[in-house]
Amino acid sequence: MESEMIIFSGNANKPLAQKICNWIDMPLAEALVSNFSDGETRVELHTNVRGRDVFIVQPICSPANHHLMEAMIMADACHRSSASRVTLVAPYFGYARQERKSAPRTPITAKLVADLLQAAHFDRVLTMELHTSAIQGFFNIPVDHLYVKPIFAGFFTNIENLCVISPDAGGVERARAMAKHFNCSLGIIDKRRDKPNESDVMNIIGDVKGKNCLIVDDIVDTGGSICKAADALLAGGALSVRAAISHPVLSGAALDNLNKSNLKELVVTDTIPLTQAGKACKIITQLSIAELFAKAIRRIHHNDSISALFI
Ligand code: R5P
């Protein structure tokens, strides 16, 4: 007999966890996920998980260290309470940008986090738009990797003279898939980064004159990359510049940068919740991934194909 499914949420994005449960038409399971007075994470599951198929919704977003610990401690509690399987639902997988040694004597945090999650007894991971797909291989447990393309593709319809732009060489595969969907041209920004969180546009590869450009990327953090890309594209003759970015990290001066930018529109998802200031930003539109994740969780639970979601 199939085991019962249970969904818990950490504190990283409870509204998303609730929306996913609404789509599945089941309640979010009760748990205390709080802190002891010294700041250590305190977890008590208020639902029996013995023999159950447990999903823990917890993007590894800011404060990433805290949310990562919450996820691991919740998994430990599930494991020690005899859950039959524990899946991390991390729509945003933080620490992914350090996925190789980009300079001497630097860490590979994506691999470290993968090891930590497995040590905490997660049995599988469900995530979306990893910084690079190869991170799946850092795990020795199954990783289901969802794509945002159907969500953005359904939103950006009827844009004439469209040109999809990758803001750097690393994002070309993602942007090419979107350009293929829209049957439009592809442009690439030659971006250089000498320091973390500071980027410079060097060149635009492709013809953007007279085009309505759509920058496609995984993360908008300080907003520097897309704001500078927008300036360069407009200087290169583009008619307008929009951006479709999966994960709204939006740290530091991001909102200030975006409010002053030449971007016409920034469309993001709810893998990471927006702050009040983020919600008030006039150029930002947030689309929900809840239905897609609800379908994926259902399929994992019933051992159905995930790739069938993207056909
Ligand atoms: C980097 O390779 C990522 O794909 C994003 O382009 C980057 O994280 C964006 O950062 P920011 O918004 O700070 O320029």
Boltz pocket constraint, residues with backbone or C-beta under 6 A from the ligand:
constraints:
  - pocket:
      binder: B
      contacts: [[A, 97], [A, 167], [A, 168], [A, 170], [A, 171], [A, 197], [A, 198], [A, 199], [A, 217], [A, 218], [A, 219], [A, 220], [A, 221], [A, 222], [A, 223], [A, 224], [A, 225], [A, 226]]
      max_distance: 6.0
